[in-house]
Amino acid sequence: MVIAEIAQAHDGSLGILHSYIDALAGSGVDAVKFQTHIADAESSADEPFRIKFSYEDATRYDYWKRMEFTLQQWKDIKKHCNDVGLEFISSPFSNAAVDLLETLEVKRYKVGSGEITNHLLLEKIALTKKPVILSSGMSDWNELDEAVEIFRKKNIDTTVLQCTSAYPSTPEQWGLNVIAELKNRYKTKTGFSDHSGNIFASLAAAALGAEVFEFHVAFHKKIFGPDTKASIHIDEVKTLTEGIQQIQTALKNNIEKSDVKAMKPLKDIFEKSIAVNQKLSAGTLIRFEHLEAKKPKGKGIAANEYKNIIGKKIIREKGQWDFLNPDDIA
């Protein structure tokens, strides 16, 4: 599953948000992800800014308030996603947001890494019995174990994503090794939530067997917003999804290296036979310097058998570039 996250890249504008949905239609992603913020339920005036980035908002609470949409607006957003063949997903950041998303009849939930220790929210989501995707970015193993257990106790279909909460994350921070560790630890679907700002991290994750991919998208990295520097450009999405699909196809089709029957036509073209690179008289002892390999194979001694004739005597004269056959050698 490939999920393109718009998050707050719309900056509170419904017009920009719907433009993102249209831009992602046909890009190869399976779903578009948002974040559902209800400022009164999740924040307060005491919440610190993650970074001082806003010219418009006096407090972090004010920013979340500006990111809110009404229930009807969310319904219209979900309908737009449905109309273009994309699944609507949104991360709730409060129990009130879960109630709103339940009204929208979402298929699954995505839990942001900052909510892994919010067991109140996790229990609320678990009560819906719907599949859940967990990002592991800010959590240690004990915290992640506790979160996974909440959903396992209720037999919830759970996917765990390796995630690094750095914006953007550098290659040293991607933590690709954790993908296999997650799979071994939880015996469940695993994936990669990317904040690198390029397509390489998700492609690497695909090669390591990740099954679910999530990444931020933006029309431009210089657009205002907390995640744009960690986003990939909207025009890169199709290249990324095609790359993931091809890598996954390759991983499902193992090659038996000892079986080269299918290569026979090419082997007949490219493999070579031994020839002499100069005129040689009968009785000449063959030296390495006398030999060349020429196409095609089967016209003389095979090129990989040249050592067997070094030091042997030619019994008849050979012209330059003539092939050497076994009956030419004593």
Secondary structure, 3 states (H helix, E strand, C coil): CEEEECCCCCCCCHHHHHHHHHHHCCCCCCEEEEEECCHHHHCCCCCCCCCCCCCCCCCHHHHHHHCCCCHHHHHHHHHHHHHCCCEEEEEECCHHHHHHHHHCCCCCEEECHHHCCCHHHHHHHHCCCCCEEEECCCCCHHHHHHHHHHHHCCCCCEEEEEECCCCCCCHHHCCCHHHHHHHHHHCCEEEEEECCCCCHHHHHHHHCCCCEEEEEEECCCCCCCCCHHHCEEHHHHHHHHHHHHHHHHHHHCCCCCCCCHHHHHHHHHHCCEEEECCCECCCCECCHHHEEEECCCCCCCEHHHHHHCCCCEECCCECCCCECCHHHEC
